[in-house]
């Protein structure tokens, strides 16, 4: 029985020898001061002496031998605890490598010819997701990034950005250093997914704000002309009232000249006649002026080829077409130039509206403003056609009409009186084409 106890004690002491030897190796790698390695070596030598003592005695081992074994075991636990504390608090080659590998950012250090000296797992994963292959030539990978030749590239240059298929975005930066007198490069990939998402949202909001500001400027300009029109209407109402008073005075004077001041009546008639003789319009009252200014505020350059019709019945239709066309160029085509070509065919006017923006879908269906233009053209016997191949074009065909002598500009009312001797023909009013 004593042989079993001696073997068990010898095995215990042998295990302590190996533990202390491993501790010496760790302390040497961490360059710890001499005190801890010396204590570890002495403890290991003590365990070796105990093994030798157990192997040379034929008697039963003394129970007191367990005391040094327990003390050596506790000392081994304290040494390894100290090694753990030193490893956490002191930098070493191993700790730097572990930190390098656990960083979320991609890091790659390579020579000018493209041979990588060290690459962490994050950079290897990013390169594999971006190119579909492992990072074998870092210089070629950097060239692909700067030239934006990768399918996931967003921008190139010295600060390239890529966006992987899973939505992650990375920004790259390269720094030059020297190693043993030779140049070496450090490539860093930073995760900018959240920043890129916020930037996209900000750009989208800025685009919406810009469009709203442009429309507000146009509306503000239109408001000015609306106020002017309101003032002109008030003047017309006052002239109407003055004419009514003059007519009443003239009627009373014809019936009883003695009850009306003749000089006052003549003065009132002269004032009214002088106001009616002023037929010159202000610049803002001229045809198409308001919508031309509105296009300018929207950032649209309006180019006209030929002379736009000035017949009163056609002005509201063409004015509406200009407003709809310039707004569609800004809102849908993302262009900055609208062109109107006018051709006088003799019996009608043909107006072609084009722009320099992107063309719409070939199977587009007119809606909203385009339908209103087609309806207005049909009401005066004209027609509208649109095409999207190869570019967008709206063609208005308007007949030559004469204004009603009592119809003011922009308020012309066209009535198609039926012929009493002929059957009504609905086709004479015209229908919009392409709608």
JOKA-V799183 format. One record per residue. PHI is phi in radians with two decimals (NA if undefined). PSI is psi in degrees with one decimal (NA if undefined). NEAR is the number of other C-alpha atoms within 12 Angstrom. Layout:
BEGIN
{{PHI & PSI & NEAR} {PHI & PSI & NEAR}}
END
This chain:
BEGIN
{{NA & -35.3 & 10} {-1.19 & -25.3 & 16} {-1.17 & -38.4 & 16} {-1.13 & -43.3 & 14} {-1.13 & -39.3 & 20} {-1.15 & -40.2 & 28} {-1.13 & -40.5 & 24} {-1.10 & -42.7 & 21} {-1.15 & -39.8 & 33} {-1.13 & -38.2 & 29} {-1.13 & -39.9 & 22} {-1.07 & -48.0 & 26} {-1.13 & -37.3 & 37} {-1.11 & -41.3 & 28} {-1.07 & -38.2 & 23} {-1.14 & -36.5 & 37} {-1.06 & -46.3 & 30} {-1.12 & -39.4 & 23} {-1.10 & -43.7 & 30} {-1.20 & -34.2 & 37} {-1.13 & -42.8 & 28} {-1.12 & -38.5 & 22} {-1.12 & -38.5 & 33} {-1.09 & -40.6 & 31} {-1.09 & -44.9 & 20} {-1.10 & -42.5 & 25} {-1.13 & -35.6 & 31} {-1.19 & -38.6 & 21} {-1.18 & -31.5 & 21} {-1.56 & 1.4 & 27} {0.95 & 48.2 & 20} {-1.36 & 150.8 & 25} {-1.05 & 165.2 & 15} {-1.20 & -23.2 & 14} {-1.03 & -49.3 & 15} {-1.18 & -42.7 & 28} {-1.08 & -36.9 & 28} {-1.15 & -44.2 & 20} {-1.10 & -39.7 & 23} {-1.14 & -42.1 & 37} {-1.14 & -41.5 & 30} {-1.11 & -40.0 & 22} {-1.15 & -39.3 & 35} {-1.16 & -37.6 & 34} {-1.14 & -35.4 & 23} {-1.12 & -41.4 & 26} {-1.13 & -35.9 & 37} {-1.12 & -40.2 & 30} {-1.10 & -38.7 & 22} {-1.12 & -40.6 & 34} {-1.09 & -43.3 & 29} {-1.13 & -38.8 & 19} {-1.11 & -40.7 & 22} {-1.22 & -30.8 & 30} {-1.38 & -21.3 & 23} {-1.72 & -11.7 & 15} {-1.71 & 141.9 & 17} {-1.77 & -3.5 & 13} {-1.56 & 171.5 & 15} {-1.19 & 132.4 & 20} {-1.13 & 140.6 & 25} {-1.23 & 141.4 & 18} {-1.08 & -22.5 & 14} {-1.18 & -13.2 & 13} {-1.21 & -19.0 & 26} {-1.23 & -25.6 & 22} {-1.12 & -49.8 & 15} {-1.13 & -32.7 & 25} {-1.11 & -41.2 & 31} {-1.15 & -41.7 & 20} {-1.12 & -42.2 & 20} {-1.13 & -35.0 & 33} {-1.14 & -43.4 & 28} {-1.13 & -39.5 & 18} {-1.13 & -38.1 & 27} {-1.10 & -41.5 & 33} {-1.09 & -40.0 & 20} {-1.15 & -38.5 & 21} {-1.11 & -45.3 & 32} {-1.19 & -31.6 & 26} {-1.16 & -40.0 & 15} {-1.16 & -39.0 & 23} {-1.06 & -39.7 & 30} {-1.13 & -42.0 & 17} {-1.13 & -42.7 & 16} {-1.11 & -39.8 & 22} {-1.10 & -36.5 & 23} {-1.33 & -29.6 & 17} {-1.74 & -11.7 & 13} {-2.14 & 132.1 & 19} {-1.35 & 141.8 & 18} {-2.52 & 176.8 & 20} {-1.07 & -39.0 & 14} {-1.19 & -42.5 & 16} {-1.13 & -37.8 & 18} {-1.14 & -41.8 & 16} {-1.12 & -41.5 & 17} {-1.13 & -41.7 & 16} {-1.12 & -41.5 & 18} {-1.05 & -39.0 & 23} {-1.37 & -27.0 & 22} {-1.63 & -2.9 & 17} {-1.15 & 137.7 & 21} {-1.24 & -24.3 & 21} {-1.36 & 149.2 & 28} {-1.47 & 130.3 & 32} {-2.24 & 138.3 & 37} {-2.59 & 127.4 & 41} {-1.98 & 124.4 & 34} {-2.51 & 161.1 & 34} {-1.51 & 163.0 & 25} {-0.98 & -30.9 & 25} {-1.35 & -4.9 & 19} {1.84 & -6.5 & 24} {-1.28 & 125.6 & 21} {-1.42 & 133.1 & 27} {-1.55 & -39.4 & 22} {-2.68 & 136.8 & 26} {-2.41 & 130.2 & 33} {-1.53 & 163.5 & 31} {-1.04 & -31.6 & 25} {-1.12 & -43.5 & 27} {-1.17 & -38.3 & 38} {-1.09 & -40.8 & 31} {-1.18 & -40.9 & 24} {-1.11 & -44.2 & 37} {-1.12 & -39.8 & 37} {-1.15 & -40.1 & 20} {-1.22 & -31.4 & 25} {-1.45 & -39.2 & 33} {-1.91 & -16.3 & 29} {1.43 & 6.8 & 18} {-2.46 & 165.1 & 15} {-1.26 & 161.9 & 20} {-1.42 & 93.0 & 33} {-1.76 & -28.8 & 24} {-2.33 & 99.8 & 25} {-1.19 & -33.3 & 35} {-1.13 & -40.2 & 25} {-1.19 & -37.6 & 23} {-1.10 & -41.3 & 35} {-1.14 & -38.0 & 42} {-1.12 & -41.1 & 24} {-1.09 & -35.9 & 28} {-1.20 & -46.9 & 35} {-1.21 & -29.9 & 25} {-1.63 & 0.4 & 21} {0.97 & 42.6 & 23} {-1.63 & -7.6 & 22} {-1.36 & 147.6 & 28} {-1.07 & -26.9 & 19} {-1.68 & 8.7 & 27} {-1.24 & 139.6 & 29} {-1.88 & -45.4 & 25} {-2.59 & 154.4 & 23} {-1.97 & -145.5 & 22} {1.49 & -160.1 & 21} {-1.33 & -15.7 & 19} {-2.19 & 69.0 & 25} {-1.23 & 154.8 & 32} {-2.33 & 136.2 & 36} {-2.22 & 157.8 & 39} {-2.29 & 116.3 & 33} {-1.31 & 162.1 & 26} {-1.03 & -26.8 & 18} {-1.44 & 3.4 & 13} {1.75 & -12.2 & 17} {-1.26 & 139.4 & 24} {-2.06 & 140.0 & 32} {-2.31 & 139.7 & 38} {-1.91 & 138.9 & 35} {-1.98 & 147.6 & 37} {-2.51 & 141.8 & 26} {-2.13 & 136.8 & 29} {-2.20 & 144.6 & 22} {-1.82 & 136.8 & 18} {-2.41 & -172.8 & 17} {-2.30 & 139.2 & 15} {-2.31 & 112.6 & 15} {0.98 & 38.5 & 7} {1.44 & -5.6 & 7} {-1.83 & 145.4 & 13} {-1.21 & 147.8 & 17} {-2.59 & 148.8 & 26} {-2.04 & 145.8 & 29} {-2.07 & 120.1 & 32} {-1.88 & 126.3 & 39} {-2.13 & 132.4 & 34} {-2.02 & 119.0 & 38} {-1.89 & 138.9 & 29} {-1.34 & 113.1 & 28} {-2.10 & 31.3 & 23} {-1.04 & -48.6 & 21} {-1.17 & -42.1 & 17} {-1.10 & -40.1 & 17} {-1.16 & -40.2 & 22} {-1.10 & -45.0 & 18} {-1.13 & -36.3 & 14} {-1.14 & -41.6 & 15} {-1.08 & -43.8 & 15} {-1.10 & -40.8 & 14} {-1.13 & -42.2 & 15} {-1.12 & -39.2 & 14} {-1.13 & -42.2 & 14} {-1.17 & -38.4 & 14} {-1.12 & -38.2 & 14} {-1.13 & -41.5 & 17} {-1.14 & -41.8 & 15} {-1.12 & -39.8 & 14} {-1.10 & -42.6 & 19} {-1.13 & -40.6 & 22} {-1.14 & -41.9 & 17} {-1.09 & -39.5 & 17} {-1.11 & -42.9 & 24} {-1.17 & -36.6 & 24} {-1.14 & -39.4 & 17} {-1.10 & -42.2 & 21} {-1.12 & -41.8 & 28} {-1.14 & -38.3 & 22} {-1.09 & -40.3 & 19} {-1.14 & -41.6 & 25} {-1.13 & -35.1 & 24} {-1.06 & -37.3 & 16} {-1.06 & -42.8 & 18} {-1.29 & -29.6 & 24} {-1.13 & -41.2 & 17} {-1.11 & -40.9 & 15} {-1.09 & -43.2 & 19} {-1.08 & -38.3 & 21} {-1.11 & -41.1 & 14} {-1.14 & -40.2 & 14} {-1.09 & -39.3 & 18} {-1.12 & -39.6 & 15} {-1.10 & -38.2 & 14} {-1.13 & -41.6 & 17} {-1.11 & -38.6 & 18} {-1.12 & -41.0 & 14} {-1.15 & -40.7 & 16} {-1.08 & -40.5 & 22} {-1.06 & -43.2 & 18} {-1.13 & -41.3 & 16} {-1.12 & -39.9 & 24} {-1.10 & -38.6 & 24} {-1.11 & -41.6 & 17} {-1.13 & -39.7 & 20} {-1.12 & -39.3 & 27} {-1.16 & -40.0 & 19} {-1.13 & -41.5 & 18} {-1.11 & -41.9 & 27} {-1.11 & -37.0 & 25} {-1.16 & -42.2 & 16} {-1.17 & -36.6 & 18} {-1.17 & -36.4 & 20} {-1.18 & -34.0 & 15} {-1.43 & -37.8 & 12} {-2.61 & 91.7 & 13} {-1.06 & -23.8 & 15} {-1.31 & -20.7 & 11} {-1.62 & 2.3 & 15} {-2.20 & 135.9 & 19} {-1.29 & 112.5 & 17} {-1.13 & -42.6 & 19} {-1.12 & -40.5 & 14} {-1.13 & -38.1 & 17} {-1.16 & -43.5 & 26} {-1.12 & -38.8 & 19} {-1.10 & -40.0 & 17} {-1.16 & -39.4 & 25} {-1.17 & -39.0 & 24} {-1.11 & -41.4 & 17} {-1.10 & -42.8 & 18} {-1.16 & -41.4 & 25} {-1.14 & -39.3 & 18} {-1.11 & -38.4 & 14} {-1.17 & -38.3 & 19} {-1.23 & -26.5 & 17} {-1.32 & -15.7 & 11} {-1.43 & 90.4 & 11} {-1.71 & -8.0 & 13} {-1.22 & 132.5 & 11} {-1.59 & 155.2 & 14} {-1.25 & 164.3 & 15} {-1.05 & -39.1 & 13} {-1.27 & -11.6 & 23} {-1.60 & -7.4 & 21} {-1.21 & 154.1 & 22} {-1.03 & 138.7 & 29} {1.21 & 3.5 & 31} {-1.13 & -45.2 & 25} {-1.09 & -47.3 & 31} {-1.25 & -27.9 & 34} {-1.17 & -41.6 & 35} {-1.16 & -36.6 & 29} {-1.13 & -40.9 & 35} {-1.10 & -37.8 & 37} {-1.12 & -40.5 & 26} {-1.20 & -30.0 & 27} {-1.33 & -5.4 & 36} {1.46 & 22.0 & 27} {-1.86 & 126.5 & 33} {-1.53 & 116.1 & 26} {-1.67 & 117.5 & 33} {-1.97 & 126.5 & 25} {-2.00 & 134.5 & 23} {-2.06 & 119.0 & 19} {1.65 & -177.5 & 16} {-1.86 & 125.3 & 18} {-1.22 & 142.7 & 29} {-1.07 & 144.0 & 33} {-2.03 & 9.5 & 22} {-1.19 & 134.6 & 29} {-0.99 & -40.6 & 30} {-1.16 & -25.2 & 34} {-1.54 & -22.2 & 41} {-1.04 & -47.8 & 34} {-1.06 & -36.8 & 32} {-1.17 & -47.4 & 42} {-1.18 & -36.6 & 43} {-1.07 & -43.6 & 33} {-1.12 & -40.1 & 30} {-1.12 & -40.5 & 38} {-1.11 & -44.4 & 42} {-1.10 & -45.3 & 35} {-1.16 & -42.2 & 31} {-1.14 & -47.1 & 45} {-1.13 & -37.6 & 44} {-1.17 & -40.0 & 37} {-1.18 & -34.6 & 36} {-1.08 & -41.3 & 33} {-1.31 & -42.4 & 33} {-1.44 & -41.5 & 25} {-1.89 & -41.8 & 21} {-1.52 & -16.4 & 26} {0.97 & 42.8 & 23} {-1.89 & 178.7 & 27} {-2.35 & 10.7 & 28} {-2.51 & 128.7 & 28} {-2.10 & 135.7 & 38} {-2.10 & 135.9 & 31} {-2.16 & 116.3 & 32} {-1.86 & 125.8 & 27} {-1.98 & 128.7 & 25} {-2.20 & 127.3 & 24} {-1.62 & 109.8 & 21} {-1.55 & 0.6 & 13} {1.86 & -56.8 & 12} {-1.80 & -8.3 & 13} {-2.71 & 168.5 & 22} {-1.91 & 137.0 & 31} {-2.05 & 116.5 & 32} {-1.98 & 129.8 & 37} {-2.03 & 120.1 & 34} {-1.81 & 119.6 & 39} {-2.31 & 173.2 & 39} {-2.68 & 172.1 & 36} {-1.77 & 15.8 & 27} {-1.52 & -174.4 & 26} {-1.30 & 141.8 & 24} {-1.28 & 151.3 & 24} {-1.39 & -179.1 & 25} {-1.13 & 146.0 & 17} {-1.16 & -25.6 & 16} {-1.76 & 28.2 & 14} {-1.15 & 148.9 & 16} {-2.06 & 125.3 & 18} {-1.11 & 141.5 & 28} {-2.63 & 163.5 & 16} {1.10 & -116.1 & 17} {-1.10 & -39.2 & 21} {-1.13 & -37.0 & 36} {-1.13 & -38.0 & 28} {-1.13 & -39.7 & 26} {-1.12 & -43.7 & 39} {-1.10 & -40.2 & 36} {-1.14 & -43.3 & 30} {-1.13 & -38.6 & 33} {-1.17 & -38.1 & 38} {-1.18 & -32.1 & 30} {-1.16 & -23.3 & 29} {-1.88 & 14.9 & 37} {1.53 & 15.6 & 32} {-1.79 & -170.2 & 35} {-2.61 & 162.2 & 36} {-2.35 & 138.0 & 38} {-2.31 & 145.3 & 31} {-2.25 & 150.9 & 36} {-2.52 & 153.6 & 26} {-2.16 & 7.9 & 25} {-2.23 & 118.3 & 16} {-1.50 & -19.8 & 16} {-2.24 & 165.3 & 20} {-1.24 & 137.1 & 32} {-2.57 & 129.9 & 33} {-1.97 & 122.2 & 39} {-1.92 & 121.3 & 34} {-1.89 & 128.2 & 46} {-2.02 & 112.0 & 40} {-2.10 & 133.2 & 42} {-1.31 & 157.3 & 30} {-1.38 & 121.1 & 23} {-2.20 & 158.9 & 22} {-1.84 & 142.1 & 19} {-1.30 & 146.7 & 22} {-1.17 & 135.4 & 17} {-1.07 & -23.4 & 13} {-1.86 & 8.5 & 12} {-1.63 & 122.4 & 16} {-1.27 & 159.4 & 19} {-1.04 & 146.2 & 24} {1.21 & -5.1 & 25} {-2.18 & 26.6 & 16} {-1.18 & 132.0 & 22} {-1.95 & 121.3 & 22} {-1.82 & 123.0 & 25} {-2.07 & 126.1 & 14} {-1.59 & 98.2 & 15} {-1.34 & 127.2 & 13} {-1.21 & 147.8 & 13} {-1.36 & 123.8 & 10} {-1.16 & -24.8 & 8} {-1.71 & 3.3 & 7} {-2.31 & 154.9 & 8} {-1.25 & 147.7 & 10} {-1.13 & 137.4 & 13} {-2.19 & 107.3 & 13} {-1.23 & -21.2 & 14} {-1.25 & -16.5 & 14} {-1.19 & -21.1 & 19} {-1.36 & -18.6 & 24} {1.54 & 151.4 & 23} {-2.31 & 148.2 & 26} {-1.28 & 134.9 & 30} {-1.64 & 148.8 & 25} {1.36 & 11.6 & 23} {-1.86 & NA & 23}}
END
